[in-house]
Amino acid sequence: MTEIPGPRSRELQGRRAAAVPPGVGSVLPVYVTDAGGGVVVDVDGNSLIDFGSGIAVTSVGNANPRVAERVKAQADRFTHTCFMVAPYESYVRVCENLNRITPGDHEKRSFLVNSGAEAVENAVKIARYATGRQAVVVFDHGYHGRTLLTMTLTAKSMPYKHGFGPYAPEVYRMPLAYPFRWPSGPENCGPEAAAQAIDQISKQIGAQSVAAVVVEPIQGEGGFIEPAPGFLPAIAEFCRDNGIVFVADEVQTGFARTGDLFASEHEGIVPDIVVTAKGIAGGLPLAGVTGRAEIMDKVHGGGLGGTYGGNPLACEAALAVLEEIEEGKLTERAHRIGEVMLPRLRALAERHPAIGDVRGRGAMIAIELVREGTKEPDPALTAEIARRCHAQGLLVLTAGTYGNVLRFLPPLVIPEHLLVEGLDVLEAALAG
Ligand code: PLZ
């Protein structure tokens, strides 16, 4: 309808600059009035195709009728009592569901908090308590949040950590099996990276000092890096052999996004603790910590909690989302999205040498952009292509330690014609 951002969005952007500090960014300064499964409508009447899902959150759509109805009905009954004060059934049901659907058929317990970062922090607290150890191992390119502990766990300095120190102690970073950038090539990457990480953990920290290894089964903010085959199973086995709690951060990869309910399933990993958020509740703030009963049950009464954790509106939304995922076969939808996107992107990579790598699973797909004929990251080109997509009404996000990854996270319910139209826009943006 107008150029993007249009006049009303620009006016709001002016007001925002006087009210909100610039530290809080926005990918695309269009102000939203409505959003559905694959379309975002702005105050100027523009419809944008959504390849971001609010960073992998609105997998069932931004206004899923089942979510909306249950949240409305719950708001009429009660909005809050605090589960730590007077509990309610929906919280228990969400936890029963998490215990049922997360990998492994061992006995589990779950509890609920508000954000991915809060859930990761709690996983670390529980692992430390259960093991009596302190060290936490994380990986290159990892992202786990913005709180003091989770920004320490996060790899990238700018913008997440820069100037915000001192960081939390006892956090150690290990090499990650990044196939595209592994010096001896992608074939050797999984076993070599695992051997290096295990050697460094053993020699530099001492396995007996490690409480937890925290890893994203596919790195999200770090650039949609699928660790090379064999890496995660080797790390998980090392944890098992050494009494280390293996924590899978499935905040971005969870809830059918990658074509499995959880990305850990791809290589048959059974984590000791699974951390979930984002796609769990259709846009309402909710996160879960699910772990082996014998680990979770160790913590003393009252040691875990928070005012809003497992808020009843968010729990109703989560129950609706789980029904949508199971009844709507959204893992299959995610597969289908990958089947449409990956061949198309691979064909584009044939024509555009700047596309160094095409990767991802299901509806978590990315291209990594490099200077032609090299593997040198090209963040400027990445930003320019994102800008062209935005100007043509395609909402795409960037990612990556080097800022040179375009990532695609369409809602799982996106109609196929919108997916194809979005890819057409991307193709035109790559052509210049
Ligand atoms: N773990 C794997 O992807 C959130 C953050 C965007 P919260 N990722 C998007 C930004 O710039 O802040 C994330 C994640 C993984 C943890 C988190 C943190 O989840 O709900 O944002 O706290």
Residues whose N, C-alpha, C, O or C-beta is under 5 A from the ligand:
A	BS01	PLZ	I55 S115 G116 A117 E118 Y143 H144 G145 E216 G220 D249 V251 Q252 A277
